[in-house]
């Protein structure tokens, strides 16, 4: 388990990801792979999976961070996001948002006491990172009202700074929501008395990808985010470039490649919505065969944490495995869909150049899991491991009970007021001297032998 696991070859990756990574330059292949993941997970909201260490079902929910210095070429992530989203979720949302705008326009133009039809029930999937908690809750509740089930939001930002800036306003601070949005079934609720607001308890699920400079990540993932668990829910992809290195250039997609991508994206949309615009049934993905590998990796890292005494490693390993498992499950799902497409269209199968038997799929998915588990864990340890250890140590020291120095025992058998006052000051106690003396006299543990001089009395057991 300690050997270095590499990502599988470009042509062995699932459809869509294969085309993207295949056109990426050598120093951007892993980054291109990771940039595909969260967006594709958002495209698969009906998939359910069972993670070995969880008691309830999971969904394909990922939060990705692309970290790079200024002018490091992070824009490739926006290109990949547009490739996947522009003609799918964004195109669907465009029609929905037009309905909302038309209703708002009618509302502005209406005459006094004129009644309007009911507000349109829209199901928006792509939301900006500056969205308020109220609007996000309303949109999530609309899924339940229209479909009777939950769907996945997609959130993307080329600059994480806009997320941080929006978070300075309490109504747009999504840090808590981003934690619950990582797990299917973790609910978030708001309850207002005002008729102009919106109240609901909803299951908000979000897949996200944010691009950021190192300083922007430092600002967003502050002390609360590190200790609260935001960092452990992310997949961090750091773009390391040598000084003087040329920018990474991606090869344009050929018409044939674009056709492959478009066909698979359409299939993903068809797996989400039926012909009438309703939701397709959920899909229970069989991942039980991967449980043994997951257990071995998690326990091996747990042993390493125990031997090293590294608390960060012990904490980070758990969600590193969860995110890696979801990546592996996504790839398994894409492979299985591709295998179905191959049976439907033999010509398409020949052009794709792959034979996807269950054994081949499992072998590739296992390698993807092991690669991603190590990659995610190493990224978190390198970026936040030291800081997490410092904060954890500080918190433990602050919460550790102090020494039980009994004030009475610190005094000599005979003492005066000034000696008692000195001991009180040394121990940082603000209670007046006369209070202690009065209490001790009532307890009959001291007696006054002369003015302001006292003697301890033996206490009968």
PAVEXLO-10186 format. One record per residue (C-alpha): x, y, z. Coordinates in steps of 0.001 Angstrom, whole numbers, padded with zeros to 6 digits, always signed. Each point is the difference from the previous one (the first is absolute). Layout:
XYZ/...
END
This chain:
+000000+000000+000000/+002960+002325+000394/+001116-000190-003617/-000575+003062-002167/-003110-000453-002144/-000149+001908-003279/-003071+001083-001905/-001015-002376-002772/+000922+000790-003610/-001946+002649-001900/-001723-002421-002352/-001132-002164+002937/-001974+002801+001676/-003812+000215-000329/-001606+001816-002912/+000006+003821+000211/+002888-000125+002499/+002013-001970-002572/-000479+002679-002637/+000849+002855+002385/+003102-001587+001537/+001167-001271-003365/+000125+003576-001318/+001759+001372+003090/+003750+000678+000054/+002114-002331+002127/+000244+002398+002948/-003784+000444+000139/-001354-003532-000443/-000727-000672+003679/-001401+003514+000400/-002230-000484-003056/-001221-003306+001437/-000879+001629+003329/-001654+003002-001680/-002475-002380-001679/-001074-001767+003172/-002290+002368+001927/-001794+001207-003145/-000682-003560-001146/-001212-000937+003477/-002486+002884-000203/-001199-001545-003272/-000782-003288+001791/-002421+000974+002808/-002016-003236-000145/+002906-002312+000827/+000093-001518+003496/+002837-001991+001539/+000827-001717+003281/+003311+000914+001612/+001243-002764+002283/+000407+002152+003119/-003325+001888-000392/-003382-001195+001203/-001993+001883-002643/+000183+000388-003755/+002296+002580-001578/-000222+002080-003156/+002679+001170-002415/+000887+003245+001776/+003463+001558-000350/+001588+003369+000779/+003131+000810-002022/+002586+002756+000461/+002426+000934-002773/+002877+001897+001630/+002590+001908-001984/+001931+003243+000037/-001083+002972-002094/+000266-000706-003744/+000583-003700+000642/-002607-001018-002556/-002943-000856+002254/-002349+001011-002833/+000201-003531-001408/-002428-000988+002778/-002549+002542-001281/+000351-001460-003499/-000705-003503+001308/-002923+001276+002070/-001472+001692-003072/+000499-003118-002099/-002072-002053+002433/-002588+002547+001145/-000726+002475-002819/-002258-002235-002114/-001433-002000+002902/-000892+001468+003394/+000662+003621-000978/-002121-000315-003134/-002856-001511+002037/+000333+002680+002672/-000089+002772-002597/-003597-000835-000860/-000891-000238+003689/+001572+003357+000826/-001854+001606-002906/-003287-001126+001554/+001033+001561+003300/+000971+003279-001668/-003236+000197-001964/-001960-000440+003233/+002022+002756+001697/-000640+002307-002958/-003755-000661+000166/+000063+000666+003725/+001606+003404-000575/-002479+000972-002723/-003170-001183+001742/-002639+002532+000968/-001158+000554+003559/-002052-002926+001326/+000657-001957-003221/+000398-003712+000681/+002875-001940-001509/+000164-003679-000789/+001995-002197+002381/+003759+000478+000023/+001611-002547-002381/+001496-003048+001666/+003511-000150-001382/+002728-002515+000778/+003293+001825-000445/+003141-002158+000213/+002897+002420-000651/+000401+002579+002766/+002636+002713+000565/+002240-000185+003087/-001383+003413+001036/-003515-001422+000471/-001686+000748+003310/-000953-002756+002416/-003665+000935-000377/-000025-000324-003800/+002000-003239+000141/-002473-001443+002492/-002915+001057-002189/+001531-001592-003093/+000718-003237+001877/-003547-000069+001352/-001327+000452-003523/+001562-003359-000957/-002096-001645+002701/-003147+001865-001016/+000345-000730-003723/+001683-003410-000029/-000516-001340+003513/+003739-000632+000266/+003332+001766+000186/+002372+001008-002804/+003591+001234-000071/+000992+003648-000390/+003039+000943-002063/+002175+002867+001237/+003098+001335-001802/+002225+003026+000492/+003145+000999-001856/+000986+002046+003067/-000544-001356+003498/+000339+003568+001241/-003582+000728-001091/-001173-002828+002275/+002003+001460+002894/-001299+003525-000665/-003597-001219-000143/+000543-001866+003258/+000704+003266+001815/-003739+000560-000210/-001589-002454+002406/-002842-000803-002404/+002480-001239-002637/+002452-001817+002277/-000269-003553-001309/+002727-001675+002086/-002474-001946+002137/-002168-000897-002981/+003041-001239-001935/+000672-002453+002816/-003519-001431+000018/-000161+000179-003825/+002741-002651-000173/-002323-002719+001348/-003320-001215-001335/-002692+000345+002642/+001748+002661+002121/-002659+002657+000345/+000246+003755+000329/-002841+002209+001134/-000991+003635+000399/-003158+001255+001671/-001090+003639-000250/-003143+001715+001245/-000064+002478-002902/-002373-000716-002887/+002578+001465-002384/+002578-002629+000852/+000069-003764-000554/+000052-002719+002658/+000711-003688-000546/+002069-002954+001181/+001643-001556-003044/+002658-002420-001190/+002469+002220-001863/+002501-001908-002154/+002769+001914-001769/+002819-000931-002338/+002488+002819-000420/+003270+001018-001593/+001826+003174+001011/+003234+001375-001442/+002206+001948+002386/+003373+001489+000771/+001774-001248+003165/-000869+003199+001865/-003695-000312-000917/-000042-003537+001396/+001658+001238+003191/-002759+002613+000358/-002877-002380-000639/+001270-002971+001983/+000541+001852+003244/+000250-001476+003497/-003727-000799+000154/+000053-001703-003401/+003045-002095+000910/-001392-001122+003342/-003589-000234-001243/+000755-002489-002765/-000293+002029-003214/+003518-000977-001048/-000587-003735+000360/-002906+000196-002448/+002133+001425-002811/+002203-001425-002707/+002931+002374-000296/+001817+000150-003335/+003149+002130+000156/+001475+001267-003278/+003759+000003+000445/+002005+001700-002735/+003708+000609-000312/+001178+003606-000353/+000180+000957-003651/-002157-002915-001152/-002310+000634-002951/-003751-000098+000503/-001813-003309-000396/-001645-000344-003411/-002946-002365-000477/-000617-001568-003402/-003373+001034-001533/-002622-002747-000223/-000584-001586-003382/-003591-000236-001305/+000092-003726+000758/+001118+000603+003596/-002681+002639+000484/-002599-002436-001333/+001090-002602+002576/-000202+002566+002804/-003393+001351-001082/-001453-003481-000318/+001037-001005+003516/-001184+003316+001485/-003405-000529-001621/-000088-003471+001487/+000674+001443+003470/-002851+002479-000437/-002279-002834-001131/+000962-001951+003125/-001162+002982+002095/-003204+001227-001713/-002700-002037-001727/-001777+001007-003214/-002618+001979+001945/+002542+001999+001986/-000398-002055+003169/+002768-001829+001801/+001268-003411-000998/+000164-002658+002756/+003087-000056+002195/+002791-002380-000979/+001552-002204+002692/+003608-000532-001075/+001539-003314+001062/+003347+000901+001565/+000185-002771+002607/+002895-001580-001877/+002129+003070+000875/-000623-000268+003770/+003058-002162+000715/+002337+002485-001716/-001604+002925+001851/+000371-001727+003385/+003620-000910-000662/+000931+003564-000939/-001860+001666+002888/+001421-002420+002576/+003530+000241-001385/-000116+003786+000355/-001507-000382+003465/+002936-002193+001042/+002410+002570-001433/-001757+002754+001984/+000157-002074+003176/+003711-000731-000356/+000846+003615-000817/-002395+001580+002477/-001188+002290-002810/-003544+001166+000762/-000354+001809-003351/+000757-003214-001873/-002533-001877+002113/-002743+002562-000729/+000838+000707-003648/+000206-003660-001073/-003699-000615+000586/-001519+002556-002346/+002878-000409-002456/-001289-003530-000436/-003629+001181-000275/+000795+002472-002787/+002240-002516-001780/-002778-002587+000224/-002446+002434-001604/+002478+000698-002804/+000372-003739-000547/-003784-000472+000043/-000438+002794-002564/+002519-001678-002287/-001679-003380+000439/-003346+001541-000939/+001468+001671-003097/+001718-003232-001042/-003265-001932+000350/-001922+002573-002041/+002722-000126-002636/-000215-003783-000122/-003752+000304-000622/+000611+002544-002773/+002504-002390-001573/-002672-002707-000198/-002516+002433-001494/+002340+001409-002643/+002705-002393-001191/+001605+002666-002206/+000319+002331+002999/+001559-002891+001948/+002652-000595-002647/+000923+003691-000099/+000301+000213+003786/+002686-002676-000135/-000885-001684+003322/-001526-003268+001119/-001735+000523+003328/-000602-003304+001733/-000938+000057+003713/+003494-001260+000848/+001660+002806-001949/-002257+002614+001587/+000723-001233+003532/+003745-000088-000576/+000026+003609-001243/-002385+001271+002680/+002100-001565+002758/+003129+001724-001293/-001857+003320-000226/-001157-000359+003625/+003519-000733+001283/+001509+002852-001988/-002597+002521+001131/+000043-001088+003662/+003757+000621+000174/-000243+003177-002080/-002741+001576+002122/+001659-000954+003284/+003436+001227-001072/-001487+003299-001185/-001774+000615+003300/+003025-000984+002091/+002313+002261-001986/-002383+002970+000013/-001589-000191+003452/+001630-002803+001991/+002339+002171+002073/-002637+002668+000651/-002566-002632+001045/+002483-001526+002469/+000741+003438+001482/-003681+000850+000451/-000787-003433+001408/+002853+000192+002511/-001028+003497+001077/-003614-001046+000490/+000959-003076+002019/+002274+002060+002227/-002725+002598+000557/-002579-002651+000852/+002301-001981+002271/-001051+000440+003640/+002429+002111+002001/+001747-001174+003153/-002304-000250+003000/+001958+002271+002316/-002037+000181+003190/+000296+003522+001348/-000271-001078+003637/+002944-002407-000406/+002219+002756-001433/-000043+001875+003312/+002211-000679+003009/-001533-001235+003272/-000095+003609+001185/-000562+002797-002537/-001200+003579-000220/-002200+001943-002394/+002900+001215-002169/+001319-003514-000467/-003452-001215-001084/-000317+003004-002371/+003393-000858-001564/-001033-003616-000663/-003295+001175-001524/+001849+002338-002371/+002439-002757-000942/-002867-002314-000961/-001858+002778-001849/-003067-000049+002217/-002097+003158+000293/-002083-001016+003006/+000662+002334+002966/+002066-001263+002963/-002833+000580+002454/-002280-002402-001879/+002403-002914+000429/+000626+000830+003637/-003725+000184+000719/-000681-003331-001738/+002897-001790+001723/-001132+001251+003413/-003486-001400-000647/+001552-003320-001020/+002108+000133+003198/+003261-000656-001825/+001681+003191+001327/-000062+002142+003115/+001152+003559+000532/+002830+000003+002577/+000536+003760-000108/-001064+002883-002231/+000418-001041-003681/+001960-003124+000981/-001562-003454-000419/+000847-003580+000864/-001104-003155-001837/-002029-002467+002008/+000229-003728-000373/-003047-001315-001781/-001538-003113+001500/-000487-002749-002559/
END
